[in-house]
């Protein structure tokens, strides 16, 4: 399955959120995938919703480990590439 990033927004700062992006998987668009700094490195998290009771639930769940791994690989590769290049306003033409 073809996995591509359609939008990527990096964040700077002390918080754990490092970026969010939209990921196209075939003909499906997943909006709001997040890159989080965890205790053991960067993690890719799917979009989630909060219930009335305050519990958070993933709103998109890959059904196979292979798909989860592929989405994570593509998102983290894009994150690494963006970190090397820097934000768009820092690029000189």
C-alpha positions, 0 to 999 in steps of 0.5 A: 500500500502506498503511504505518503505525507500530504501535509507536515507541520513541525513544532519547536519547543519544550513540549512532547509534541514535535510535529503533526501531519496528514498521511495518505494511505491509498485512497484514504487520508488520515488527518492529525497524525502526531510525532511525540517525543517519548521516553525511548525516542520519537513515537507516531500516534494516530488522531484521537477523540475524547469521550464525555468521560474524559477518556481518549480513544484513537479514531484511526487504528491500523489493522495490521502491524505491517501497516502500522510499521509502514506509516511510522516509517514514512512519518519518521523519515519525513520528520528526520528530513524536515529536521535536516532542512529546517523550517521553510522560512529558514531556507535560502533560495 
